[in-house]
Amino acid sequence: MYLILILVFINNYVKNDRNFIQLTDRSHSFMSNSTLTQTSAKVLSEQIANKTISCLEVMQAYLAQIRAFNPKVNAIVSMVAEEELLRQAQEKDQDLARGNYHGLLHGLPMAPKDLTATRGIATTLGSPLLKNQTQLPDSIMVERLRRSGAILIGKTNVPEFGLGSHTYNQVFGTTLNAYDLSKSAGGSSGGAAVSLALNMLPLADGSDFGGSLRNPAAWNNVYGLRPSRGRVPANSPELFYDHFSTEGPMARNVQDLAMLLSVQAGYDARAPLSLNEDPKVFNQHLDSVLKGKKIAWLGDYQNYLPMEEGLLSALEASFSYFKDLQVEVMPAKVNYPLEQLWECWSVLRPFITGGKLGGLYQIEANRGQMKPEAIWEIEQSQKYSAQDVYLASAKRSAWYKAMMQLFENHDYLLLPASQVMPFDTKMDWPKNIAGCAMDTYHRWMEVVIGPTMAGLPVLDIPAGTLKGLPIGLQLIGKPQGELALLQLGYAWQQATPYSQQRPGILSE
């Protein structure tokens, strides 16, 4: 009889929303906000699933972190009202109490990049022309975040139209580097990288065309994965020729990165070139046998790329950790004229970018509100014929074959993540590197275009510091070789001290 009365009492108590949340709060009050936001996303996901921590507590902790740090760095924009986010977190807790678990991201706060369509939250692309765009349906990737239980709290800041590796725009302003508030955060996933570095998000999505995910990850000491073409499907207006830009995961550690990829990846009929491999393969133990693996170090392509003084040697100093892993790093050369790679990039990039933005440009009144680099891309695209595009694509195909030759004797390839250190936020882009003039707004990031043009997966890994700022490496895998990249990245994370280095602003 007493047991029945107790069960009835508990049932009535749980049905009361407010009482249920108060019970959850009291059970886990020993965990501080800072502890929660420093905990890995994978661990948080497990704790939420087994109810040792509540979604409400997680949301409260991250909102406190955002209040403390976002005003200083301007990384998260278009924030949803806190009251609404707390209500959604309570709903997620109530779902769990009813046995309704949504997935790996259940209750985790996320802020999609402000280039990916997100229903109900402004998708501005950093453009004043689109600042009120809130009625777009979710992108495929955002659909998957929601389906897995994520709570979308806002967006992460980007450069206007995602152009350039420096995150500033006319709508929200500039995002500042987590390690030095006077420096660029990189871009275009600058808001995502800074949010991770300052523990304002447990996970983040990025996207990458010409280093947009790799560069900010390197400059803010986090991990970022540019997947193979088709690994993370996208339902853009043009489905067959846009082979360059892809969405991917960003995180503070490789296990979290792999977990998010397992949510983002997988076939979708709306993206006919998407890959059909089961994405669950990525959310597994990442231990592997690495002894005897070989990495081709491409460096500056035999002095082809200008590099900021000291950067190359600082990156090479980190190679001792590969030796500790019994992985051999050896200098290598790509059998391909690098000038030709830039030439075909200079045709194919405006072909895609100009095509996407051409509709806005056609309305003459819009042009005064468009970033000069966007107008330049569009006008460049108008110079080329269909024959020009075909020939550039053929040269790109030859580049892919040259990269495949390297994989005949190597398991991975390696490049710097950037040619320069984070620069002053007031600069638009570096006009000069080591005495060499940069002739376009993206020439200073030429080091990233090789993997993009070959369609290869790339993992950005932290590689120490120079002048007190983070630096990184591009670890390049074989076609569709994300799992092997994650395995080596996980071993690197365990062998190196870099992931333990946190921004000084966190302890101020």
Protein Blocks (a to p, Z undefined) as FASTA:
>chain_A
ZZmmmmmmmmmmmmpmklmmmmmmmmmmmpcfklmmmpcfklmmmmmmnopacfklmmmm
mmmmmmmmmmmnomaghiacfklmmmmmmmmmmmmmnopafbjkgoiacdddfkbccehi
acekopaklmmmckbccdfklmmmmmnopacfbdcdddehhiajddcdfknopaddfkbm
kbcebjjklmmmmmmmnopafbdcdddfehplmmmmmmnopacddddehkagcddfblkl
mmmbccddddfbfklmmmmmmmmgccdfklmkbcfbdfklmmccfbdcfehpacddekjo
nolaccdehklmmmmmmmmmmmmnopacddddddddfklmmmmmmmmmmmmmmmmmmmmm
mpmklmmmgcfklmmmmmmmmmpcfklmmmmmmmmmmmmmmmmmmmmmpcbdcddfbfbd
cddfkbmbdcbeghiacfbfklmmmmmmmmmmnopacddddebjeehiacdddddddehi
lmmmmmmmmmmmmmpmklmpccfklmZZ
